[in-house]
Amino acid sequence: MTQRHFLTLVLMLLLVTAFFGGCARMGQPDGGWYDDTPPKVIGSSPEDKGTNVTSKKVTIYFDEYIKLEDATNKVIVSPPQLEMPEIKASGKKIVVELKDTLKENTTYTIDFSDAISDNNENNPMGNYTFTFSTGEQIDTMEVSGYVLEASNLEPMKGVMVGLYDDMADSAFKKKPMLRVSRTDSRGKFVIKGVAPGTYRIYALKDADGDYCFNQKSEMIAFTHATYEPSCKPDMRQDTIWRDSLHIANIKQVKFTHFYPDDIVLLAFQEIQTDRYLLKTERNEPERIGVYFSYGNGQLPVIQGLNFEADSAFVIETNEKCDSIVYWLRDTTLVNQDTLRFSMQYEMTDTLGQLVSQTDTIEALAKTPYEKRLKERMKEYEKWQKDQEKKKKREEAYDSIMPPHFLEPKYTVSSSMDPDKEVFIEMPRPLARCDTSAIHLYAQHDSLWYNANFEFRPVKGSLRKYELIAEWRPGIEYSFEIDSLAFEDIYGNPTKSYRQGLRVKTMDEYSSLLISLSGVEDSAIIVQLIDKNGKFVKEVKARGQVAEFFYVIPGTYYLSAYVDANGNGRWDTGDYDADRQAEAVYYYPKAIECKAKWDVTQSWNLTAEPRNRQKPEAITKQKADKEKKLKDRNAERARKLGIEYVKDK
């Protein structure tokens, strides 16, 4: 054999060896096959599902180097640990050290969720739970479901869900949960290691780590239903993919189905009725803001310490009376940098009772008077120079600097809907309002006529006004206000204002009629939502029918709530009063409204479970992208021209 033939034979043998190596896959000109396999547990101390365990330290060993992602939020131990466990990943192992004393005859679960992956390629291990028992047997039942925010059916992520075998309502406020889980980005929870028995279930956004409800700031969900965990054999289909586009096989896989698996908890936060002073501020020299945690019909009593407080203020409050603005009437007080006064008000004591409290307040102007005076002088000097330039150019000029004009905020559009109103918000309270200086004209056959309207303050508002008129479709209007029509408490008047507007024709709108069923309560408020999730219209259903008129063509969604107390707004729940938040529903599909179309839609509010009602398009809490094993070998096989079947 010649040397040339010998070298050729050696090369062929090397190629054959490379071909049959690596699970009978062809050569490795590009670096070889990728490691797309997840980490595997090869042992633990104590052993997984071990019994009669006494050690509080758990060590889990893997076949490769691993890392643990966000253990604080993703790993949860049940029964709940009042002292935070120590969880560490090092090399090819994870060590969990429990700090609480182990309970007798109890199953412990350490749920790692999807936090474990290999160190180099980030291949996820998948959801993994380690279990052991301090007694003779392991409890294996599971309970699962969803937690949604009661007000809008948004999935709630990171909320604690727990079981109690104590049926008393007081247990939720006095005892830590028996077994716990935490919701994922879809709001889903799975409570594992549950013993046979009867349980009540609660959700809690725990603020202080004690696993029970003791602060009104904590979001909660509760139900009086009881649950008895059970299981039965079941079958599911598992798809084996040849690559990202082609299915290699579909297998029937047996598994144990645990029940209940469809619990839906609706979480809410109670109204914060504890009243205390949050802050006082004087960001603008003419007003003092006072803010409380909760409102009270009895406004604070003010006594001036370096000024006369009687008749010194125009008082503005919001609807809840938890925000109060004291407008100073006298410009002398406005120019005073520091106003000292005592304020007597009602506050909640440690027993939850309202008691009288008196504080001494120093309201310091954010911008000192001297600085404000300098700014005004600069403004005057600039104006004076401008007038001198005009005078030299023999142009018209002013000899007296005009006053600062009041600049209202006008909410009016050049394109008007028939069911909308015009709003005017004043920057400061008014001393004078001349309604005779307000005009509305309508154009008919190219001629302008006076149109009837009503101008009035918005109920519950000190500085906001509305103009109510019969806006006729297809008609042109002119909304005009004469100069000096309004004057604030400091003598600043308004300029003249004019806005032309056109009311759209009926052909530019759609109408929507919703026929409701599934809920017997007649006090149902239905809301129309645009594709951005913004509420655009709201109507009260009459006789199980909700009608929307003057709907701008587009894609819409629907929500509804049962107005149980008839106050025209959604109300939260109260645990001590055994009151759930008012029920909210979403229509699960989009509705297309077209111009000139009358759309009729039937809606059974309870046809779908709550966790499947809210459309994905308007759900803000999106599900986290599911971690998947990489499949780079399929692409490599395709490039090499060989068949590749992904191992299962």
GUSE-645356 format. One record per residue (C-alpha): residue number from 1; z, x, y; residue in one letter. Coordinates in steps of 0.2 Angstrom, whole numbers. Each point is the difference from the previous one (the first is absolute). Layout:
BEGIN
[NUM [Z X Y] A],
...
//
This chain:
BEGIN
[1 [0 0 0] M],
[2 [-5 7 17] T],
[3 [12 1 14] Q],
[4 [-9 -13 10] R],
[5 [1 -12 -15] H],
[6 [19 3 -2] F],
[7 [3 -3 19] L],
[8 [-10 -16 -2] T],
[9 [10 -6 -15] L],
[10 [17 4 9] V],
[11 [-6 -10 15] L],
[12 [-4 -15 -11] M],
[13 [17 0 -8] L],
[14 [9 0 16] L],
[15 [-10 -15 6] L],
[16 [4 -9 -16] V],
[17 [18 4 2] T],
[18 [0 -6 18] A],
[19 [-9 -16 -6] F],
[20 [13 -5 -13] F],
[21 [15 5 10] G],
[22 [9 -12 12] G],
[23 [-1 -16 -11] C],
[24 [-19 3 -5] A],
[25 [-5 0 18] R],
[26 [-15 11 6] M],
[27 [3 17 9] G],
[28 [10 4 16] Q],
[29 [-12 8 13] P],
[30 [10 -9 14] D],
[31 [17 5 -5] G],
[32 [4 -11 -15] G],
[33 [7 -17 -3] W],
[34 [12 -7 12] Y],
[35 [18 -3 -4] D],
[36 [1 -19 3] D],
[37 [14 -4 -11] T],
[38 [17 -6 7] P],
[39 [16 8 -4] P],
[40 [9 -5 -16] K],
[41 [18 -1 -4] V],
[42 [4 12 -14] I],
[43 [19 -2 -1] G],
[44 [16 -5 10] S],
[45 [19 2 0] S],
[46 [6 -13 -4] P],
[47 [-14 -7 -10] E],
[48 [-10 -14 7] D],
[49 [7 -17 -6] K],
[50 [15 9 -6] G],
[51 [16 -9 -3] T],
[52 [19 4 2] N],
[53 [-5 12 14] V],
[54 [15 8 10] T],
[55 [-9 12 11] S],
[56 [-4 -4 18] K],
[57 [-14 14 0] K],
[58 [-17 -4 -6] V],
[59 [-13 13 -3] T],
[60 [-18 -4 -4] I],
[61 [-13 13 -6] Y],
[62 [-19 0 2] F],
[63 [-14 9 -8] D],
[64 [-6 7 17] E],
[65 [6 3 18] Y],
[66 [4 -16 9] I],
[67 [4 -6 17] K],
[68 [10 -15 6] L],
[69 [-6 -10 15] E],
[70 [12 -9 12] D],
[71 [14 -2 -13] A],
[72 [12 -8 13] T],
[73 [-11 -15 2] N],
[74 [-10 0 -17] K],
[75 [14 4 -13] V],
[76 [13 -14 -3] I],
[77 [15 0 -11] V],
[78 [7 -15 -8] S],
[79 [14 -6 0] P],
[80 [0 5 18] P],
[81 [9 16 5] Q],
[82 [11 -2 15] L],
[83 [0 19 2] E],
[84 [-18 7 1] M],
[85 [-5 9 -16] P],
[86 [-7 18 1] E],
[87 [-18 0 -6] I],
[88 [-10 17 -1] K],
[89 [-16 6 -7] A],
[90 [-1 18 -5] S],
[91 [-14 8 -10] G],
[92 [-3 -10 -15] K],
[93 [16 -11 1] K],
[94 [8 -14 10] I],
[95 [19 0 2] V],
[96 [9 -16 4] V],
[97 [19 1 4] E],
[98 [9 -16 2] L],
[99 [15 0 11] K],
[100 [8 -17 -4] D],
[101 [11 -2 -15] T],
[102 [-9 -6 -15] L],
[103 [3 -18 -6] K],
[104 [5 -4 -17] E],
[105 [-13 -9 -12] N],
[106 [-13 0 14] T],
[107 [-19 4 -1] T],
[108 [-5 12 14] Y],
[109 [-18 1 6] T],
[110 [-8 14 11] I],
[111 [-16 -7 6] D],
[112 [-12 13 7] F],
[113 [-14 -12 4] S],
[114 [-15 11 3] D],
[115 [9 14 8] A],
[116 [-4 13 -13] I],
[117 [-16 10 -1] S],
[118 [-5 18 -5] D],
[119 [2 14 12] N],
[120 [-18 6 0] N],
[121 [-12 -14 -1] E],
[122 [11 -15 6] N],
[123 [-4 -9 -16] N],
[124 [12 -15 0] P],
[125 [11 -4 -15] M],
[126 [0 -18 4] G],
[127 [16 -11 1] N],
[128 [14 8 -10] Y],
[129 [17 -6 -4] T],
[130 [14 10 -9] F],
[131 [13 -11 -8] T],
[132 [17 4 -9] F],
[133 [16 -10 -4] S],
[134 [18 4 0] T],
[135 [2 -13 -14] G],
[136 [-7 -3 -17] E],
[137 [-16 -9 5] Q],
[138 [-14 1 13] I],
[139 [-4 -15 11] D],
[140 [-19 -2 1] T],
[141 [-3 -16 9] M],
[142 [-10 -1 17] E],
[143 [-1 -12 14] V],
[144 [-14 1 13] S],
[145 [-8 -8 15] G],
[146 [-4 1 18] Y],
[147 [10 1 17] V],
[148 [-9 -7 15] L],
[149 [5 -2 18] E],
[150 [4 -18 3] A],
[151 [-8 -2 17] S],
[152 [-18 7 -4] N],
[153 [0 3 -19] L],
[154 [-3 18 2] E],
[155 [4 11 -15] P],
[156 [16 9 3] M],
[157 [1 19 -5] K],
[158 [16 9 -4] G],
[159 [11 -15 -1] V],
[160 [15 0 -13] M],
[161 [-1 -13 -13] V],
[162 [16 -3 -11] G],
[163 [7 -11 -13] L],
[164 [18 -7 -1] Y],
[165 [8 -8 -16] D],
[166 [13 -7 12] D],
[167 [-7 -18 5] M],
[168 [12 -1 16] A],
[169 [-9 0 17] D],
[170 [13 12 6] S],
[171 [-5 13 -13] A],
[172 [-15 6 11] F],
[173 [12 4 14] K],
[174 [15 7 -9] K],
[175 [-8 9 -16] K],
[176 [-13 13 -2] P],
[177 [-16 -5 -10] M],
[178 [1 2 -18] L],
[179 [-17 6 -3] R],
[180 [-13 5 13] V],
[181 [-18 4 4] S],
[182 [-10 3 15] R],
[183 [-16 -8 6] T],
[184 [-16 9 1] D],
[185 [-14 -1 13] S],
[186 [-6 -17 -8] R],
[187 [18 -7 1] G],
[188 [1 1 -19] K],
[189 [17 5 -9] F],
[190 [4 3 -18] V],
[191 [19 0 -5] I],
[192 [2 9 -16] K],
[193 [13 3 -13] G],
[194 [7 -18 1] V],
[195 [11 -7 -13] A],
[196 [-2 -18 -7] P],
[197 [9 -12 11] G],
[198 [-1 -12 15] T],
[199 [-3 8 17] Y],
[200 [-2 -4 19] R],
[201 [-12 10 10] I],
[202 [0 6 18] Y],
[203 [-10 12 11] A],
[204 [8 11 13] L],
[205 [-6 12 13] K],
[206 [16 10 -1] D],
[207 [6 8 16] A],
[208 [16 9 -5] D],
[209 [-3 4 -19] G],
[210 [13 -11 -7] D],
[211 [-12 -11 -10] Y],
[212 [7 -16 7] C],
[213 [-3 -12 15] F],
[214 [13 4 14] N],
[215 [-11 2 16] Q],
[216 [-10 -14 8] K],
[217 [-13 14 5] S],
[218 [-4 2 -19] E],
[219 [-15 -10 -6] M],
[220 [4 -11 -15] I],
[221 [-7 -12 -13] A],
[222 [9 -12 -11] F],
[223 [-3 -14 -12] T],
[224 [12 -12 -10] H],
[225 [-11 2 -15] A],
[226 [7 9 -15] T],
[227 [-10 11 -12] Y],
[228 [1 4 -19] E],
[229 [-10 15 -4] P],
[230 [-11 -1 -16] S],
[231 [-15 8 -8] C],
[232 [-14 -3 -12] K],
[233 [-15 9 -8] P],
[234 [-16 -1 10] D],
[235 [-17 8 1] M],
[236 [-10 8 15] R],
[237 [-17 8 2] Q],
[238 [-1 18 4] D],
[239 [-16 7 6] T],
[240 [-6 18 -5] I],
[241 [-12 7 13] W],
[242 [-14 12 -5] R],
[243 [-1 4 18] D],
[244 [3 -8 17] S],
[245 [-15 -13 -3] L],
[246 [-1 -2 -19] H],
[247 [12 -8 -12] I],
[248 [2 9 -17] A],
[249 [11 -13 -8] N],
[250 [12 -14 2] I],
[251 [15 0 -11] K],
[252 [13 -14 -4] Q],
[253 [17 7 2] V],
[254 [16 -8 -5] K],
[255 [15 1 11] F],
[256 [17 -9 3] T],
[257 [-1 -12 14] H],
[258 [16 -2 10] F],
[259 [5 -17 9] Y],
[260 [2 -5 13] P],
[261 [-13 10 9] D],
[262 [-5 -12 14] D],
[263 [15 -1 11] I],
[264 [-4 -2 18] V],
[265 [14 4 13] L],
[266 [-2 -4 18] L],
[267 [9 12 12] A],
[268 [7 -4 17] F],
[269 [12 7 13] Q],
[270 [13 -11 7] E],
[271 [2 -4 18] I],
[272 [11 13 8] Q],
[273 [13 -11 7] T],
[274 [13 14 4] D],
[275 [-1 2 19] R],
[276 [3 16 10] Y],
[277 [-7 9 15] L],
[278 [-15 11 -4] L],
[279 [-4 7 16] K],
[280 [-2 -2 19] T],
[281 [-14 8 10] E],
[282 [-7 0 18] R],
[283 [-17 8 -3] N],
[284 [-6 -9 16] E],
[285 [11 0 15] P],
[286 [-2 -19 3] E],
[287 [6 -6 -17] R],
[288 [14 4 -13] I],
[289 [-3 -4 -18] G],
[290 [14 -4 -12] V],
[291 [-4 -1 -19] Y],
[292 [11 -7 -14] F],
[293 [-2 0 -19] S],
[294 [1 -19 0] Y],
[295 [-1 -14 13] G],
[296 [13 -11 7] N],
[297 [-2 -16 11] G],
[298 [15 7 11] Q],
[299 [-7 13 11] L],
[300 [10 15 5] P],
[301 [11 -2 16] V],
[302 [-4 14 13] I],
[303 [13 6 13] Q],
[304 [-7 13 12] G],
[305 [11 15 3] L],
[306 [-10 9 14] N],
[307 [-10 -15 5] F],
[308 [1 -19 2] E],
[309 [-6 -8 -16] A],
[310 [0 -18 5] D],
[311 [-18 -6 2] S],
[312 [-6 18 -2] A],
[313 [-11 -4 -15] F],
[314 [-14 -10 -6] V],
[315 [3 -1 -19] I],
[316 [-13 0 -13] E],
[317 [3 -2 -18] T],
[318 [-10 -1 -16] N],
[319 [0 -15 -12] E],
[320 [14 8 -11] K],
[321 [10 5 15] C],
[322 [3 17 -7] D],
[323 [-11 8 13] S],
[324 [6 -3 19] I],
[325 [-8 7 15] V],
[326 [9 0 17] Y],
[327 [-12 1 14] W],
[328 [8 6 16] L],
[329 [-4 -12 15] R],
[330 [5 11 14] D],
[331 [-10 15 4] T],
[332 [15 9 6] T],
[333 [7 0 -18] L],
[334 [-17 5 -7] V],
[335 [1 16 11] N],
[336 [18 3 -6] Q],
[337 [-1 14 -13] D],
[338 [15 -5 -10] T],
[339 [7 -18 -3] L],
[340 [17 -1 -8] R],
[341 [6 -16 -7] F],
[342 [11 -8 -14] S],
[343 [-8 -10 -13] M],
[344 [10 -13 -10] Q],
[345 [-9 -6 -16] Y],
[346 [2 -7 -17] E],
[347 [-1 12 -15] M],
[348 [4 0 -19] T],
[349 [16 8 -5] D],
[350 [4 8 -17] T],
[351 [4 -17 -8] L],
[352 [-16 -7 5] G],
[353 [7 -11 15] Q],
[354 [-7 0 18] L],
[355 [13 7 12] V],
[356 [-1 4 18] S],
[357 [-4 18 5] Q],
[358 [-1 8 17] T],
[359 [-10 16 4] D],
[360 [-2 10 16] T],
[361 [-19 3 3] I],
[362 [-8 13 11] E],
[363 [-18 -5 3] A],
[364 [-8 16 6] L],
[365 [-18 -2 7] A],
[366 [-12 11 -11] K],
[367 [-9 5 16] T],
[368 [12 4 15] P],
[369 [-3 -8 17] Y],
[370 [-3 16 8] E],
[371 [-15 4 -11] K],
[372 [-7 -18 1] R],
[373 [1 2 19] L],
[374 [-9 16 0] K],
[375 [-14 -8 -11] E],
[376 [-1 -14 12] R],
[377 [-2 12 15] M],
[378 [-14 9 -9] K],
[379 [-9 -16 -3] E],
[380 [2 -5 18] Y],
[381 [-6 17 6] E],
[382 [-15 -2 -11] K],
[383 [-4 -17 7] W],
[384 [2 6 18] Q],
[385 [-12 14 -3] K],
[386 [-13 -12 -7] D],
[387 [2 -11 15] Q],
[388 [-2 14 12] E],
[389 [-16 5 -9] K],
[390 [-7 -17 2] K],
[391 [5 -1 18] K],
[392 [-10 17 3] K],
[393 [-15 -8 -9] R],
[394 [2 -15 11] E],
[395 [3 -11 -15] E],
[396 [12 -14 -2] A],
[397 [17 6 -3] Y],
[398 [18 -7 -2] D],
[399 [14 3 12] S],
[400 [14 -7 -11] I],
[401 [1 6 -19] M],
[402 [-3 -15 -11] P],
[403 [14 -6 -11] P],
[404 [1 4 -19] H],
[405 [-9 -14 -9] F],
[406 [7 -9 -15] L],
[407 [-12 3 -14] E],
[408 [2 -14 -13] P],
[409 [-7 2 -18] K],
[410 [-13 -13 -3] Y],
[411 [-4 -6 -18] T],
[412 [-17 -8 3] V],
[413 [-17 4 -8] S],
[414 [-17 -3 6] S],
[415 [-4 -8 -16] S],
[416 [13 -14 -3] M],
[417 [5 -10 -16] D],
[418 [3 -19 3] P],
[419 [18 2 -8] D],
[420 [6 15 10] K],
[421 [9 1 17] E],
[422 [1 11 15] V],
[423 [16 11 2] F],
[424 [6 9 15] I],
[425 [15 13 -2] E],
[426 [8 6 16] M],
[427 [7 18 0] P],
[428 [16 -6 9] R],
[429 [8 -17 3] P],
[430 [-7 -11 13] L],
[431 [8 -7 16] A],
[432 [-15 -11 5] R],
[433 [-14 -8 -10] C],
[434 [-13 -10 10] D],
[435 [-9 -11 -13] T],
[436 [-11 -7 13] S],
[437 [-8 17 1] A],
[438 [-6 -1 -18] I],
[439 [-17 -8 -4] H],
[440 [-10 -4 -15] L],
[441 [-19 -5 2] Y],
[442 [-12 -7 -13] A],
[443 [-19 1 1] Q],
[444 [-10 -15 -3] H],
[445 [-18 -1 3] D],
[446 [1 16 11] S],
[447 [13 -8 11] L],
[448 [18 5 0] W],
[449 [15 -13 -1] Y],
[450 [18 1 0] N],
[451 [7 0 -18] A],
[452 [17 -7 -5] N],
[453 [13 13 -6] F],
[454 [19 3 -1] E],
[455 [8 16 6] F],
[456 [18 2 -7] R],
[457 [12 14 -6] P],
[458 [0 4 -18] V],
[459 [15 -8 -9] K],
[460 [14 13 -2] G],
[461 [-9 13 11] S],
[462 [5 5 18] L],
[463 [-16 9 5] R],
[464 [-14 -7 -11] K],
[465 [-10 -16 5] Y],
[466 [-14 -10 -8] E],
[467 [-15 -10 7] L],
[468 [-4 -15 -12] I],
[469 [-17 -8 2] A],
[470 [-12 -11 -10] E],
[471 [-12 14 -4] W],
[472 [-17 -9 -4] R],
[473 [-12 9 -12] P],
[474 [-15 7 8] G],
[475 [6 -2 18] I],
[476 [2 14 13] E],
[477 [16 2 10] Y],
[478 [6 10 14] S],
[479 [19 4 1] F],
[480 [5 6 17] E],
[481 [16 4 9] I],
[482 [2 3 19] D],
[483 [8 15 7] S],
[484 [19 -1 3] L],
[485 [2 -14 -13] A],
[486 [14 9 -8] F],
[487 [14 11 7] E],
[488 [13 9 -10] D],
[489 [19 1 5] I],
[490 [-4 16 10] Y],
[491 [-13 -8 11] G],
[492 [-15 7 -9] N],
[493 [-15 -12 0] P],
[494 [-15 -2 -11] T],
[495 [-18 4 4] K],
[496 [-13 -14 -3] S],
[497 [-7 -1 -17] Y],
[498 [-16 -8 -8] R],
[499 [-6 -1 -18] Q],
[500 [-15 -9 -6] G],
[501 [0 -6 -17] L],
[502 [-10 -10 -13] R],
[503 [6 -11 -13] V],
[504 [-10 2 -16] K],
[505 [-10 -14 -7] T],
[506 [5 -9 -16] M],
[507 [-15 8 -9] D],
[508 [8 17 1] E],
[509 [15 -5 -10] Y],
[510 [5 -5 -18] S],
[511 [13 -11 -6] S],
[512 [12 1 -15] L],
[513 [9 -13 -9] L],
[514 [12 5 -13] I],
[515 [7 -13 -13] S],
[516 [17 6 -7] L],
[517 [8 -3 -16] S],
[518 [13 8 -12] G],
[519 [15 -2 13] V],
[520 [8 -17 3] E],
[521 [8 5 17] D],
[522 [-10 -8 14] S],
[523 [6 13 13] A],
[524 [-13 13 -3] I],
[525 [-7 12 13] I],
[526 [-17 7 -4] V],
[527 [-6 16 8] Q],
[528 [-18 7 2] L],
[529 [-2 19 -1] I],
[530 [-15 10 4] D],
[531 [-6 15 -10] K],
[532 [11 12 9] N],
[533 [15 -9 -6] G],
[534 [4 -8 18] K],
[535 [6 -18 1] F],
[536 [-13 -9 11] V],
[537 [5 -18 -2] K],
[538 [14 -11 -6] E],
[539 [2 -18 -4] V],
[540 [12 -12 -7] K],
[541 [-7 -9 -16] A],
[542 [0 -19 2] R],
[543 [0 -10 -16] G],
[544 [-4 16 -10] Q],
[545 [-15 4 10] V],
[546 [-2 14 13] A],
[547 [-14 0 12] E],
[548 [-6 14 10] F],
[549 [-13 -3 14] F],
[550 [-9 12 12] Y],
[551 [-1 13 -14] V],
[552 [-10 16 6] I],
[553 [-12 3 -15] P],
[554 [6 14 -11] G],
[555 [10 4 -16] T],
[556 [17 -7 0] Y],
[557 [16 -1 -12] Y],
[558 [14 -13 -1] L],
[559 [18 1 -1] S],
[560 [13 -14 1] A],
[561 [19 -2 1] Y],
[562 [12 -15 -3] V],
[563 [9 -3 16] D],
[564 [15 -7 -9] A],
[565 [11 -2 16] N],
[566 [-15 -6 11] G],
[567 [2 13 14] N],
[568 [-18 5 0] G],
[569 [3 18 -6] R],
[570 [3 10 -16] W],
[571 [19 3 -3] D],
[572 [8 13 -11] T],
[573 [13 -4 -14] G],
[574 [19 2 -1] D],
[575 [9 6 -16] Y],
[576 [17 -7 4] D],
[577 [-7 -17 5] A],
[578 [-10 1 -16] D],
[579 [-16 -3 10] R],
[580 [-17 8 -4] Q],
[581 [-12 5 13] A],
[582 [-13 -13 4] E],
[583 [-14 0 -13] A],
[584 [-16 9 4] V],
[585 [-17 -2 -9] Y],
[586 [-17 8 2] Y],
[587 [-17 -7 -5] Y],
[588 [-7 14 -12] P],
[589 [-18 0 6] K],
[590 [-9 3 16] A],
[591 [-8 -15 9] I],
[592 [-17 2 9] E],
[593 [-1 -11 16] C],
[594 [-18 -2 7] K],
[595 [-6 -7 17] A],
[596 [-3 -19 -1] K],
[597 [8 -1 -17] W],
[598 [15 -11 -5] D],
[599 [9 9 -14] V],
[600 [11 -10 -12] T],
[601 [11 9 -12] Q],
[602 [13 -5 -13] S],
[603 [16 11 -2] W],
[604 [13 -2 -13] N],
[605 [14 10 7] L],
[606 [8 4 -16] T],
[607 [-15 2 -12] A],
[608 [2 19 0] E],
[609 [16 10 -1] P],
[610 [5 7 17] R],
[611 [-3 18 -6] N],
[612 [-19 -4 -2] R],
[613 [-2 -11 15] Q],
[614 [-2 12 15] K],
[615 [-18 6 1] P],
[616 [-2 19 -1] E],
[617 [-11 1 16] A],
[618 [15 -5 11] I],
[619 [14 8 -11] T],
[620 [7 14 10] K],
[621 [11 8 -14] Q],
[622 [-15 8 -10] K],
[623 [4 5 -18] A],
[624 [1 19 -2] D],
[625 [-15 8 -8] K],
[626 [4 1 -19] E],
[627 [2 17 -6] K],
[628 [-13 4 -14] K],
[629 [-4 14 -11] L],
[630 [-14 11 6] K],
[631 [-16 -1 -10] D],
[632 [-10 15 5] R],
[633 [-5 5 -17] N],
[634 [-12 -15 -1] A],
[635 [-9 6 15] E],
[636 [-1 18 -8] R],
[637 [-6 -7 -16] A],
[638 [-14 -10 9] R],
[639 [-5 16 9] K],
[640 [-1 9 -17] L],
[641 [-9 -14 -8] G],
[642 [12 -3 -14] I],
[643 [10 -16 -5] E],
[644 [18 -1 6] Y],
[645 [12 -14 -6] V],
[646 [17 0 9] K],
[647 [15 2 -11] D],
[648 [13 -14 0] K],
//
